[in-house]
Amino acid sequence: MHDARDAEDKRLFEAGEFPLLLESYYGVILDRCRARVRNEGDAVGVAAEVVIRLLTELKRGKTYAVPFRVVVHQVTSWKIKEFFTPGRVTEVELDELLGGSHDGGFASVESDFDLERLFAELPPRDQEIATLRWRKSMEIGEIAANLSLKRNAVDQSLHRTVVWLRGRVA
């Protein structure tokens, strides 16, 4: 069974049919998230994070030494583990904090707050990370690679920034 699946995955991968490749795994990803996370909305959110990460890697040309099904299960496990990490930073937290929409846009926020001015008050590294994340919409892994930092350092910076912004906006 795995041989046929692996052959089809390889064909889709080589043809650059990444959406079809991920679509074929979405049911498995969602089922695993539902089993571990238990809340339907959160499970769908975690599954979306898995798909976004995989699609981002694939579009950047990432290759894997193991079958794609193994990668899918590993990334799903990581994202589920991240979900249960205390103090994790999410986009929803920033949107709720600033009163913005969940579409990632800042138009309504900027009518009440001058983000550039707020970000300018941050330490330089936190300012740079916040700008890349929320103004340039870069993924945490991208920011880490771009700034030659560990992912954990970026996560910590974003967490500090959200806590700081809550204090400033409140």
C-alpha positions in Angstrom: 0.0 0.0 0.0 2.7 2.5 0.9 4.7 1.8 -2.3 1.8 2.9 -4.5 1.1 5.9 -2.3 4.8 6.8 -2.2 5.0 6.5 -6.1 2.0 8.8 -6.5 3.4 11.3 -4.0 6.7 11.3 -5.9 4.9 11.9 -9.2 2.9 14.8 -7.8 6.0 16.2 -6.1 8.1 16.1 -9.3 5.2 17.6 -11.4 5.0 20.5 -8.9 1.4 19.6 -8.1 1.8 20.6 -4.5 -1.9 21.5 -3.8 -3.0 18.1 -5.1 -0.3 16.4 -3.0 -1.4 18.2 0.1 -5.1 17.7 -0.6 -4.5 14.0 -0.7 -3.3 14.2 2.9 -5.7 16.7 4.3 -8.1 14.1 5.7 -5.3 12.3 7.5 -3.9 15.6 8.9 -7.4 16.7 10.1 -8.2 13.4 11.7 -4.9 13.4 13.6 -5.5 16.9 14.8 -9.1 16.1 15.8 -7.9 13.1 17.8 -5.3 15.1 19.7 -6.8 18.6 20.0 -10.4 17.5 20.5 -11.9 21.0 19.8 -13.1 21.1 16.2 -12.2 24.7 15.6 -8.7 24.3 17.1 -8.2 21.0 15.2 -9.0 22.8 11.9 -6.7 25.6 12.8 -3.8 23.3 13.6 -4.5 21.3 10.4 -4.3 24.6 8.4 -1.0 25.4 10.0 0.3 22.0 8.9 -0.8 22.5 5.4 0.6 26.1 5.2 4.0 24.9 6.5 4.2 22.0 4.1 3.0 24.1 1.1 5.6 26.9 2.0 8.4 24.3 2.2 7.4 22.7 -1.1 7.1 26.0 -3.0 10.6 26.9 -1.8 12.0 23.7 -3.3 12.5 21.7 -0.1 13.3 18.0 -0.7 13.0 15.2 1.8 15.1 12.1 2.4 12.1 10.2 3.6 8.7 9.5 1.9 6.4 12.5 1.9 3.9 10.6 4.1 6.5 10.5 6.9 7.1 14.3 6.5 3.3 14.9 6.8 3.0 12.9 10.0 6.1 14.5 11.5 5.0 18.1 10.7 1.5 17.3 12.1 3.1 16.0 15.3 5.2 19.2 15.6 2.2 21.5 15.0 0.1 19.6 17.5 2.9 19.9 20.1 3.2 23.6 19.3 -0.6 24.0 20.0 -0.1 22.7 23.5 2.9 24.9 24.2 2.1 27.4 27.0 2.4 31.0 26.0 2.5 30.4 22.3 2.0 33.5 20.1 -0.7 33.4 17.5 -2.0 35.8 15.0 -5.4 35.8 16.7 -3.8 37.1 19.8 -2.4 40.1 18.0 -5.7 40.7 16.2 -7.7 40.5 19.4 -5.1 42.7 21.2 -5.3 45.5 18.6 -8.9 45.1 17.7 -8.1 44.2 14.0 -9.7 41.8 11.6 -8.6 38.2 11.3 -7.6 38.7 7.7 -4.1 39.8 8.7 -4.8 43.4 7.5 -4.0 46.4 9.6 -6.2 49.1 8.0 -8.7 49.2 10.9 -5.9 48.9 13.5 -3.9 51.8 12.1 -6.9 54.1 12.4 -6.6 53.7 16.2 -2.9 53.0 16.6 0.2 54.0 14.8 2.0 50.7 14.5 5.1 52.2 13.2 5.4 54.4 16.2 4.6 51.5 18.6 7.1 49.3 16.9 9.7 52.1 17.0 9.6 51.9 20.8 10.6 48.2 20.8 14.3 47.1 21.1 15.8 47.0 17.6 15.8 43.2 17.3 12.2 42.9 18.5 11.2 45.7 16.2 12.7 44.0 13.2 11.1 40.7 14.0 7.7 42.3 14.6 7.9 44.2 11.4 8.8 41.1 9.4 6.0 39.0 11.0 3.1 41.4 11.1 3.9 43.9 8.4 5.7 41.7 5.8 3.6 38.5 6.8 6.7 36.3 7.0 6.5 32.9 8.7 8.4 32.4 11.9 10.8 29.9 10.3 11.5 32.4 7.4 12.3 35.2 9.9 14.6 32.9 11.8 16.5 31.9 8.7 16.5 35.5 7.4 18.0 36.8 10.6 20.2 33.8 11.3 18.4 33.1 14.6 16.9 30.0 16.1 13.1 29.6 15.7 12.8 29.7 19.5 14.5 33.1 19.7 11.9 34.5 17.2 9.0 32.9 19.1 10.3 34.5 22.4 10.7 37.9 20.7 7.1 37.7 19.3 5.8 36.7 22.8 7.6 39.6 24.4 6.2 42.0 21.8 2.6 40.8 22.3 2.9 41.1 26.1 4.5 44.6 25.6 1.8 45.7 23.1 -1.0 44.5 25.5 0.4 46.8 28.1 0.8 49.8 25.8 -2.7 49.4 24.2 -4.6 48.7 27.4 
